[in-house]
Amino acid sequence: MTNKKNLLSKCSLTLIIFGFLFASLSPLLAQGGTGVRMGVSIDPDQIYFGGHFEAGPVMDRLWVRPNLEVGIGNGITSISLNFELAYWIPLESRVWKAYIGAGPALNVYIVDTGVGGRDSNIKPGFNILMALAHRDGLFTELKLGALDSPDLKFGVGFSWR
């Protein structure tokens, strides 16, 4: 029971910190949007889904793009809070843009230990990403993970602006 209370208090503290951080970005939110995402990851091998919002520009072509991703599969449920910065790169095409980025992550892993038991761990991570986005909102993204983030993620999504 103590382990569950400890996990709950760590998650609550993390959500409060992220909440204050996001609230401080409120002037930028008016220029951003929200979106949904889904994809697959390697190590752990999972499918994931989630959402994000975009805020910016913080400076020339640099946007804050935090997101939440929930992964399922392989006897593990993962919850990743990713605070990523994206630098937009204009392409010759006016229809497509690319972005690269990086940022820290907080990963919660809930492992099924069998016979109804579960073990939970909170681990830090870091992501490096690259993506291609259509001006109408469709995007595809590739993430490389370090520390305790999934090794590789490939996803697609849609952003509303």
N, C-alpha and C positions, 0 to 999 in steps of 0.2 A: 504494500500500500504506500509506503514511503517513496518508492521509486516512481509511482504514478503521480504523487503530489509534487515531487521534485521536477518531473517532466512537465507537468502542468504549469508550475511556477516559472520555469525557464521559457516555455512557449508564451505565457502571458507577458512576461517581461519583454521578450523579443517583439511581440505584436505591438506593445505600447511604444517601444522605441521606433519601430517602423511607422506607426501611426503619427508620432510627433514629426518624424522626418518627412513623411508625405504631406502633412498639414503645412509644414514650412515651405513647401513647394507650390502652395495654392495659387500665387500669381502666374506661375507657369502653366498650371493645369488648363487655363482658359485657352491656351494655344495648342493643346494636345488632343488626345483622343484615348479611346479604350479599344480593347480587342480580345479575341479568343485565340487559342493555340492548341495544337495536339501533335503528337508524334511518337517516335520510338527512341529508346535509349539503350546503350550498351554499358554493362557493368555498373548498376544492375540492369539486366535485360527486362525492359518494361515497355508498356505503352503509357503515355502521359497525356494529360489535358490540363488546361488552365486558362488564365487570363492575365492581361497586362494593361497598363496605361502608359501614355507618353506625355512628357512634359518638356517644354522647351521653346526655343533653344536656350540653353544655359549660356552658351557662347557660340560663336560661329559654327553652325551645323552640328553642335554637340547637344544631344537630348538625353534626358533621364528616362529610362525605360524599365521600371521595376515590374516584376512579374511573379506570379504564384503558379507552380506546376505540381500536380498530384500524379504520381506514378503508381501503377499496379502491375503485379506479375512477379513470378519467381518466389512466391511466398513472402514478398515484401511490399509494404505500402510506403511510398516516399512522399514527403511534402517538402518542396523546395521554395524558399523565399529568396529571390534573386534581385539584387539591386544593381542593375546594369546601366552603363552609359553607352550610347550609340552615336557614332560619328557618321553622318550621312555623306555619301560620296556621289556627286552628280555624274551621270553618264551622258553620252551623246544623245541617247534616246530620251525624249521628254516623257515617255511613258514609264520607264523603269529607273529605279535608283538602287544603289547598293549601300549597305552600312556595315561597319565593323565596330566591335565594342568589347567591353570586358566589365567585370564587376564581381564583388563578393557574394557569397550565398550562405544561407543557413539551411541545412538539410536535416530533416527529421526522418529517421528510418524506423519503421515498426515491423519487426520480424516475427512471423508466425513460428513459434517453437514446437507446435504440435500439441494435441490434446487440449485445445482451447487456450494455451499459453501464448503470451506475446512478450517480446523484449523491445524496448524503445531506446533509441540513441539520438542525440542531437550532435551534429558534426558540422564544422565549418567547411566551406568550399570556395572555389573561385572558377569563373567561367570566362572563356574567350569565345567570341562569336563573330560570324560573318553571315550576311544575308543579302537577299535580293527582294525588292518590294515593288509592286505595281502601284501606280498613282491612285487606283481605285480601291486599294486596301489589302489586296492579297499579298502574302509574303511567304518566303521559305527561308528557314534559318538553320544553320549548323553551329553547334556549340561543342567546344572542347572543355572538359572539366579537369580541374586540379584539386589537390587535397582530397576531400571526401565528397566531391560532386561526381555525378555519373561521368564516366570517361568520354562518352560521345552521345550527343543528342541530335536527331534530325527531325525537324518539325515544319508544319505549315500552319498558317493562321490568317486572320483577317483583322484589320484595324479600321475603326470608324473614326472619322475626324469631323 
